[in-house]
Amino acid sequence: MRKPEQELAEIKSMMERSTRFLSLSGLAGVLAGIFAMLAAAFAYYWIYFPGVPYGLHSAAIEDLNALYNLLILAFLTLIMSVGTTLILSQRKSKRKAQTLWTPASRRFVEALFLPVLVGGIFCLAIMIKGHVLYIAPVTLIFYGLGLINAAHFTLGDIKYLGFCQLGLGIIAAFFPEFGLLIWTLGFGVMHIVYGTLMHLKYDR
């Protein structure tokens, strides 16, 4: 005969699965961070090389080819990160005999991508207007807001990643000349650290 504590734990687990998206893979965060760091390396080459080690050259960034390259790079990085997240989360769902696409996962996607979509459109607007220095802080801030918003529908730990992205975005807004470096720290290093911690805590 099962103890009341066991029954309560099972009821709590069932309620969590129905209201929260729990199949998010930690390894997906690690890979997203690696993709971001590789993208930052290409962006650094297009923006800064062969100039001084650091410091934004307006002539380089106003080159249309460089801008197109950065847009394509951002799109490819997003596709690779989202694709990897879907594949690894699907594998985690199967391993735990859970369904990937549920009302909870739909709410998670909506909560995350609405701020991200708005931020992406805003980035396109400021890029067209030539305010490229502020792309890094804008992406970090809107992504951070998306993560904090989505934390209500998935693992609560994700909100800490959101606060880190938000804080880095604010710092980058005050020091836009270091935007690429701060963006790499946020989307690259922080994703790898967060993904590793989540993998050790939930995926093993």
N, C-alpha and C positions, 0 to 999 in steps of 0.2 A: 504493500500500500504506500502510495506516494505521500510525502509530507506536504503540509500546506505551503511551506516556503518554496518547494519545488513547483507546485502548481502556480503560485504567484509569479515565480521567475519565468515560467513558460508563457503565462498570460502577458507579462510585460514584454517578453521577446516578440510575441505575435503582434502586439500593438506597435512596437518599434518598427517592425518590418512593414506594417501597413501605412505608417506615417513618415518613415524616413528611408532615403535611398542609401542602403548600407553596402552596396556592391562596388563602391568607388575604390579603385586599385591604387595602392601606394606606389607601386612600380611605375604606374602611368605618370605620376608626379615627377619621379626621378627622370624618366625619359623626356618629359616636357621640359624639364630644366636643362637637360643636355642639348635638346633641339634649340632652346633659347640661347644658350651660350655659343653654339655654332653659328646661329643667325647673327648674334652680336659681333662675332669675329668677322663675318663677311661685311656687316655694316661698317665696322671700324675701318676695314680696308677701303671701302668705297668712299667714306667720308673724310678720313684723315690721311691715309697713305697717299703720296710719300712725304707728307708735311712733318710738322713737329710731332713728338710722341703723343701730345694731347692738346686739345683746343680746337673748337669748331671753325672750319674755314667756310665762310658764306659762299665763296665762289664755287666750292666743290658741291655743296648741298643744293645750290641752285641749278646744277646741271640736271637737265631733264632725264637723261639716261640713269643717273644715280637715283633720282626720285622713283622712276619706274622700277628699277632694280629693288629698291627698298620696299615698294608696295608688293611686288611679286614675292619677295623674301618673307614679308610679314604674312601674306596669304598662305604660302607653303608651310611656314612654321605652325600656323593655326591649324591647317588641315592635318598635318602630321601629329600634332599634339592631341587634337580631338579624336582622330582615327585610332591612335594608340590607346587613348582612354577608353573608347568604346570596345576595342578588342579585348583588352585586359580586364575590363569590368565584366564583359560577357563571360570570360573564362572563370572569373571569381564567382559569378552568379551560378554557373553550372556546377562548380565545385561544391557550393553550399546549397545546391538544389533550390535556388531561388529564381524568380523571374526578373530579368533586367528592366524591362519597360513596364512600369507600374504607375498608378496615379502619383505615388511619392516621387519616383524618378522624373516624371513629367513636371511636377512642381519644382523640383530641384533645377532642372534645365531652364525653366521659365525664369526662376529667381536669379539664376546666374547670368544668363545670356541677355536679358533685357538691358541691364546696365552696360554690359560689354558691347552690345550692338549700338546703343546710344553713344558710348565712348568711341567706337570705331567710326561712326558717322561724323562725330565732332572732330576726330583726328583728321579725317579726310578734308573737312572744311578748313582747319587751320593749316593743313599742308598746302591746299590750294591758295590760301592767303599768304603763304610764305613764312608762317610762324613755326618752322620745323623744330626749333629748339624745345617747344612745349609738347611734342608728341610723347616723349618718354614719361613726363609727369602725368599727362592725361591718361595714358594707357594704364599706368600703375594705379592711379586713383580710382578709375572706373572699374578696373578688375578687382581691386580691393573691396569696393562697395558691393560688387557682384558676389564675391565670396562670403562676405558678412551676411548678405541677404540670403544666400543659399544655405548657410549653416543651419537654418531652421529646419531644413528638409534632408539633411545628411549627417555625417559624423560631425559633432560639435567642434572637434579640433580644428576644422577648416577655418573657423572664424579667426583663429590666431594668425594663420597665413594671410587672411584678409587684412587684419590690422597691420601686419608688417608691410604689405604692399601699399596700403593707404599711407602709412607713415613715410615710406620711401618716396612715394609720389609727391607728398608735400615737400619733402626735402629737395627733390629734383626740381620742383617749381621755383624754389628760392635760389637754386644753383643749377640752372638749365645747362650751363656749359659742361657739367658732369653728368648730363642726362643719360648718355649711353652706358656709362659705368654703373650708375645707380639702377638703370633698367636691367642690366646684366645681373646685378646683385639680387634684384627682386624676382625676375622671371627665371633666372638661371639658378643661382646658388640657393635661394630660399625654397624653390621648388624641389631641388635635390634633397635638401635637409628635411623638409616637410615630408616628402615622399618616402624617404628612408625611415623616418620615425613612424609613419603610418603603416608601412610594410611590416616593421618589427612588432608593432602594437596590435594590428588587426589581421594581417594577411597570413601570418605564419601558423 
